[in-house]
Structure formats: structure tokens, C-alpha cells
Amino acid sequence: MCRMCIAFKPLNELTVKQKPSMPRIDEILERLPGSAFDFPEAFLQIPVHPEDKQETAFHTCTSKLEYTCMPFGLVNAHAELQLRSNHGFLAPITHRRVVIYMHDVLVFSRNVQDQLQQLLQSLQLVREKQWLAKAQKCSLFMQKISFLGYRVSAAGVEPDQAKIEAIGIWPLPLYTRTKVQKFLGLASYYRSFVPGFARIAAPLTDLVKKGKQFTRTENEEEAALGLI
């Protein structure tokens, strides 16, 4: 799916930056699975204040347009989405039973009765807030569930197999700084499952340090192979 993104650099430079309070992924994963759903195009479900619409204006070849909903590219977009999730959506619900990470919602409980109650309450709030959830991405009453790139069950937490396969087929060698950074970003997401990750990845992390010349050697390729 294509998403239009405007270069709001001048506006972003004048914007007071928000510091979002993001839930810790490791704490989320400690909880038992239950149900999950997703808010599609979540940014576009947040309206822009009428007085601020002019700040989002952009030109096309035929006209000047303004956003009525929060667009991609605004420096505070992610922070605003999480803030709305925490205080607008979650406020009436106990945080011990429902957690939202950006646009992903996890409803968890220890038995079917509690799960049904929490799920109905959550979906009622979705309706009241006039948010949209995508039916195709709803997983209800699950013993094992995929969430934030992990598979969570009563037996524990494991990496999502599709993500592991993506790391395994990553094209090598890593010729550019950007390619190294992208590889490290994905691989380090699962560092808790790789004993000695920092030691193995050290040649790659050293390679992309700020101010250091990008000069590849065999050590970096060996490090990448060690993580694959």
C-alpha cells in the first residue's frame, strides 16, 4: 500500500517536540495472549485542529490542498497517536488488561470470561471514539498470538518466524552505511534471543559510528553471517 508523505521539514523545525510515553515491549510480552486488533491508517483517524489545517497545506500541479486529518511526516505524529491511545482510548480501561502500542491493541486475560468482558469493553470504546478497526487484522480468543514481531503464548515468547526468515535471507555483503544500519535495526530487535549479540555485532556497530569513515573489511561480513 502506498502512503503519501509530505516533506514538512520547515514546519517540523518550528514545532515543539513531544516526548511520547511508549509502553515497554518487554513488559507487554510478559502478559498472556488473548485478542489483538489494529487501527488501519491510524494517523488519518486523528483530525487536524481547524485553525492548524493551513499549516499542512501543499501544492499539486493543479491546486493547493490542506489536510483535514493528521498526515505522515509531522514530527509529532507518532507521539500524538500514542498520546491519544493512552489517554483518549485507554483511560477508561485498566492498563493491566489492555495495552496499545501505536496502532496495535492487545487485550489479555487469564480465562475466556475475563477475555470476553475486556474485549467487549474495548470494542465499545472503539465505537464511542469513532475509531476504525480492521476486521482482517483482528485475532480473537487466541492461545498464541503475533504481536509487535513476536509470537506470544502461555509457554513464553518467541520471535516471529517470518522476521527471522527475513534476517536469514538478507542480501550480503552490506555495501553501504544505510544497508548496515537497516540490518542492525532488524537484527537487534531480537538481540535478547542471541547470546553475545553485542560482541558478535561489534564490527558492524563500529562501522556506522558517527564521524567514522565507512571502510568495510572481512570482519563486518563475518559479523553479519554470525547474526544470520
C-alpha positions as CSV (number, residue, x, y, z in Angstrom):
1,M,0.0,0.0,0.0
2,C,1.3,3.5,-0.9
3,R,1.1,6.3,1.6
4,M,1.6,9.9,0.6
5,C,4.1,11.7,2.8
6,I,4.8,15.4,2.6
7,A,8.2,16.9,3.5
8,F,7.2,19.0,6.4
9,K,10.8,19.9,7.3
10,P,10.3,23.7,7.7
11,L,7.1,23.1,9.8
12,N,8.9,20.4,11.9
13,E,11.8,22.7,12.7
14,L,9.3,25.2,14.3
15,T,7.4,22.6,16.2
16,V,7.8,22.0,19.9
17,K,8.7,18.3,20.1
18,Q,6.6,16.0,22.2
19,K,8.1,13.1,24.2
20,P,5.7,10.2,24.0
21,S,5.4,7.7,26.8
22,M,5.8,4.5,25.0
23,P,4.9,1.2,26.7
24,R,7.9,-1.1,27.1
25,I,7.7,-4.0,24.7
26,D,9.4,-6.5,27.1
27,E,6.7,-5.7,29.7
28,I,3.9,-6.2,27.2
29,L,5.3,-9.6,26.2
30,E,5.3,-10.8,29.8
31,R,1.5,-10.9,29.7
32,L,-0.7,-13.8,28.5
33,P,-2.2,-13.6,25.0
34,G,-5.9,-13.1,24.3
35,S,-7.0,-10.9,21.4
36,A,-5.4,-8.3,19.2
37,F,-6.7,-5.8,16.7
38,D,-5.3,-3.0,14.6
39,F,-6.3,0.6,13.7
40,P,-5.7,0.9,10.0
41,E,-4.4,4.3,8.7
42,A,-4.3,5.3,12.4
43,F,-2.7,8.7,11.7
44,L,-5.6,9.6,9.3
45,Q,-8.1,8.8,12.1
46,I,-6.9,11.8,14.1
47,P,-8.4,15.2,12.9
48,V,-6.3,18.3,12.5
49,H,-7.5,21.3,14.5
50,P,-9.4,23.6,12.1
51,E,-7.1,26.6,12.9
52,D,-4.0,24.4,12.0
53,K,-5.1,23.0,8.7
54,Q,-3.4,25.8,6.8
55,E,-0.1,24.7,8.3
56,T,-0.4,21.4,6.4
57,A,-1.0,23.0,3.0
58,F,0.8,21.7,-0.1
59,H,0.7,22.4,-3.8
60,T,-0.1,20.0,-6.6
61,C,0.1,20.7,-10.3
62,T,-3.5,21.9,-10.3
63,S,-4.3,23.2,-6.8
64,K,-3.4,23.9,-3.2
65,L,-4.7,21.4,-0.7
66,E,-4.8,21.1,3.1
67,Y,-5.0,18.0,5.3
68,T,-8.1,17.6,7.5
69,C,-6.5,14.6,9.3
70,M,-3.1,14.1,10.7
71,P,-0.7,13.3,7.8
72,F,2.5,11.3,7.7
73,G,5.7,13.3,8.0
74,L,4.8,15.5,11.0
75,V,7.5,15.3,13.7
76,N,4.9,14.8,16.5
77,A,2.6,12.4,14.6
78,H,3.8,9.2,16.4
79,A,3.8,11.0,19.8
80,E,0.3,12.3,19.2
81,L,-1.0,8.9,18.2
82,Q,0.4,7.2,21.3
83,L,-0.9,10.0,23.5
84,R,-4.4,9.6,22.0
85,S,-4.2,5.9,22.6
86,N,-3.0,6.1,26.2
87,H,-5.3,8.9,27.4
88,G,-8.1,9.0,25.0
89,F,-8.7,5.3,24.4
90,L,-7.2,3.5,27.3
91,A,-8.2,5.9,30.1
92,P,-11.5,4.1,31.0
93,I,-9.8,0.7,30.9
94,T,-7.4,-0.8,33.3
95,H,-3.9,-0.9,31.8
96,R,-3.4,-4.3,33.3
97,R,-5.7,-5.8,30.8
98,V,-5.3,-3.7,27.6
99,V,-2.3,-2.1,26.1
100,I,-1.8,-0.1,22.9
101,Y,1.5,0.3,21.1
102,M,0.9,2.9,18.4
103,H,-2.0,1.4,16.4
104,D,-1.7,-2.2,17.7
105,V,-4.0,-3.2,20.5
106,L,-3.6,-6.2,22.8
107,V,-6.3,-7.4,25.1
108,F,-5.2,-10.1,27.5
109,S,-6.6,-12.1,30.3
110,R,-6.3,-15.5,32.1
111,N,-9.6,-17.0,31.2
112,V,-12.3,-16.8,28.5
113,Q,-14.9,-15.0,30.7
114,D,-12.5,-12.2,31.5
115,Q,-11.3,-12.0,27.9
116,L,-14.9,-11.6,26.6
117,Q,-15.6,-8.8,29.1
118,Q,-12.4,-6.9,28.3
119,L,-12.9,-7.4,24.6
120,L,-16.5,-6.1,24.6
121,Q,-15.5,-3.1,26.7
122,S,-12.6,-2.3,24.3
123,L,-14.6,-2.6,21.2
124,Q,-17.3,-0.5,22.7
125,L,-14.7,2.2,23.3
126,V,-13.6,1.9,19.7
127,R,-17.2,2.6,18.6
128,E,-17.6,5.5,21.0
129,K,-14.4,7.2,19.9
130,Q,-15.4,6.6,16.3
131,W,-12.1,4.8,15.5
132,L,-11.9,2.1,12.9
133,A,-10.5,-1.4,13.4
134,K,-9.7,-3.7,10.6
135,A,-11.6,-7.0,10.8
136,Q,-9.0,-8.8,8.7
137,K,-6.4,-8.0,11.4
138,C,-8.4,-9.0,14.4
139,S,-7.3,-12.1,16.2
140,L,-9.7,-13.1,19.0
141,F,-9.5,-15.6,21.8
142,M,-6.1,-16.9,20.8
143,Q,-3.8,-19.2,22.7
144,K,-0.9,-18.0,20.7
145,I,-0.8,-14.6,19.0
146,S,1.5,-12.5,16.9
147,F,2.2,-9.0,18.3
148,L,5.0,-6.5,17.6
149,G,7.1,-9.1,15.7
150,Y,6.8,-11.8,18.4
151,R,4.7,-14.9,19.0
152,V,3.3,-14.8,22.5
153,S,1.7,-17.8,24.3
154,A,1.3,-19.3,27.8
155,A,4.6,-21.2,27.0
156,G,6.5,-17.9,26.6
157,V,7.7,-15.6,23.9
158,E,9.5,-16.4,20.6
159,P,10.5,-14.3,17.6
160,D,8.0,-14.2,14.7
161,Q,9.3,-16.8,12.2
162,A,8.7,-14.5,9.2
163,K,11.0,-11.9,10.7
164,I,13.7,-14.5,11.4
165,E,13.5,-15.7,7.8
166,A,13.8,-12.1,6.6
167,I,17.1,-11.8,8.5
168,G,18.3,-15.2,7.2
169,I,17.9,-14.1,3.5
170,W,19.2,-10.6,4.0
171,P,21.4,-9.8,0.9
172,L,25.1,-9.7,1.7
173,P,27.6,-8.1,1.7
174,L,26.4,-4.9,3.2
175,Y,27.9,-2.3,0.9
176,T,26.7,0.9,2.4
177,R,26.2,2.6,5.8
178,T,22.4,2.6,5.3
179,K,22.3,-1.1,4.5
180,V,24.3,-1.8,7.6
181,Q,22.0,0.3,9.8
182,K,18.9,-1.3,8.4
183,F,20.3,-4.8,9.0
184,L,21.4,-3.9,12.6
185,G,17.9,-2.4,13.2
186,L,16.1,-5.6,12.4
187,A,18.7,-8.0,14.0
188,S,19.0,-6.0,17.2
189,Y,15.2,-6.1,17.7
190,Y,15.7,-9.8,18.6
191,R,19.0,-9.4,20.5
192,S,17.6,-10.9,23.7
193,F,17.4,-14.3,21.8
194,V,21.1,-14.1,20.6
195,P,23.7,-14.8,23.3
196,G,26.6,-12.4,23.0
197,F,24.8,-10.2,20.5
198,A,26.8,-7.1,21.3
199,R,30.1,-8.9,20.9
200,I,29.1,-10.5,17.6
201,A,27.7,-7.3,16.1
202,A,30.6,-5.1,17.3
203,P,32.3,-4.8,13.9
204,L,29.0,-3.6,12.4
205,T,28.2,-1.2,15.1
206,D,31.7,0.3,15.0
207,L,31.4,0.6,11.2
208,V,28.4,3.0,11.4
209,K,29.6,5.1,14.3
210,K,29.1,8.8,13.8
211,G,32.2,10.5,12.3
212,K,33.9,7.3,11.4
213,Q,34.9,6.6,7.8
214,F,32.9,3.8,6.3
215,T,35.5,1.2,5.3
216,R,34.5,-2.4,5.0
217,T,36.6,-5.4,5.9
218,E,36.0,-9.2,6.2
219,N,35.2,-8.7,9.9
220,E,31.9,-7.0,9.1
221,E,30.8,-9.7,6.8
222,E,31.7,-12.4,9.4
223,A,29.7,-10.5,12.0
224,A,26.6,-10.3,9.7
225,L,26.9,-14.0,9.0
226,G,27.2,-14.7,12.7
227,L,23.9,-12.9,13.3
228,I,22.1,-14.7,10.4
